[in-house]
Amino acid sequence: MKDYYKILGVSRNVTQAELKKRFRELAIKKHPDVNKSPNAHQEFIEIMEAYEILSNQILRNEFDSFDVRKTDEEEFYQSENWEKYYSDIKNKSRYYAYSSIENFKKDFKEGVEEYKTVMKDASINFLWFIVFIIVFSLIMSLLF
């Protein structure tokens, strides 16, 4: 997933006014008619896409909900703290099951993926429940 904040060069807590200002600056600078680099067209499209997502509050919230978790996970998996987590579990666990840090990482990542799947399923079930309540309410309001 692309990091739209990085593409526009803004922070995650940017206001709509600051976002619009930054977009206009980049659009003028990166427009293919002004910028003669071979990949100017692609850069301009990325800027347009980023602004389109981040300027719409609903799309921005959706992007943030997925992107932040992914970024945090990537940082966590790439961090130097694996040895610390591994030794903490090794020292605190009565039933130590990991023969190596690689097995620990593998199991941890599988657990995260399983958690994501469960949460995604729960979200979908919740949405269906909401749809059911709305349809039921409409039918009841028509009948009574």
C-alpha positions, -999 to 999 in steps of 0.1 A, spaced: 0 0 0 13 34 -9 19 59 19 -1 89 7 12 111 35 48 105 24 39 111 -13 26 146 -4 53 151 22 29 159 51 23 145 86 -6 123 96 -23 151 115 -23 175 86 -53 198 83 -74 200 52 -62 236 45 -25 225 49 -32 194 27 -48 216 0 -19 240 1 7 213 -2 -12 196 -30 -13 228 -50 25 233 -45 33 198 -56 8 199 -85 24 230 -99 59 217 -94 53 181 -107 29 188 -135 41 171 -167 40 204 -186 64 220 -162 84 190 -150 103 175 -179 116 143 -162 106 110 -178 85 99 -148 68 133 -143 34 119 -155 35 90 -130 46 113 -101 17 137 -110 -8 108 -110 5 96 -76 1 131 -62 -35 133 -76 -43 99 -61 -29 108 -27 -48 141 -26 -80 124 -37 -78 99 -8 -66 123 19 -89 152 10 -120 130 14 -125 124 51 -142 91 47 -115 77 24 -88 92 47 -102 74 77 -104 42 58 -68 46 46 -56 55 81 -73 24 96 -54 1 73 -22 20 68 -13 28 104 -15 -9 114 6 -20 84 32 7 91 33 -2 128 37 -39 120 65 -33 94 83 -12 120 78 -38 146 90 -67 124 120 -47 113 129 -34 147 159 -46 167 137 -55 196 131 -91 185 159 -104 208 144 -86 237 109 -100 231 123 -134 225 144 -134 257 115 -120 278 92 -149 267 120 -174 271 127 -162 307 90 -158 318 74 -188 302 71 -220 321 64 -239 289 89 -225 265 81 -237 230 105 -218 207 137 -234 197 149 -203 179 141 -166 173 131 -174 137 104 -198 150 92 -172 174 90 -146 146 71 -170 124 46 -179 151 41 -143 161 34 -132 125 10 -162 120 -8 -151 152 -11 -115 139 -25 -127 105 -50 -150 123 -60 -121 145 -65 -99 114 -87 -125 98 -108 -129 129 -112 -92 132 -121 -88 95 -147 -115 99 -161 -99 130 -163 -65 112 -182 -81 83 -206 -99 106 -212 -66 125 -220 -48 92 -245 -75 82 -261 -71 116 -264 -34 111 -279 -40 76 -304 -64 92 -314 -39 118 -319 -12 93 -340 -34 70 -360 -48 99 -367 -12 111 -378 -2 76 -401 -31 73 -416 -25 108 -421 12 100 -440 3 68 -462 -23 86 -471 -1 116 
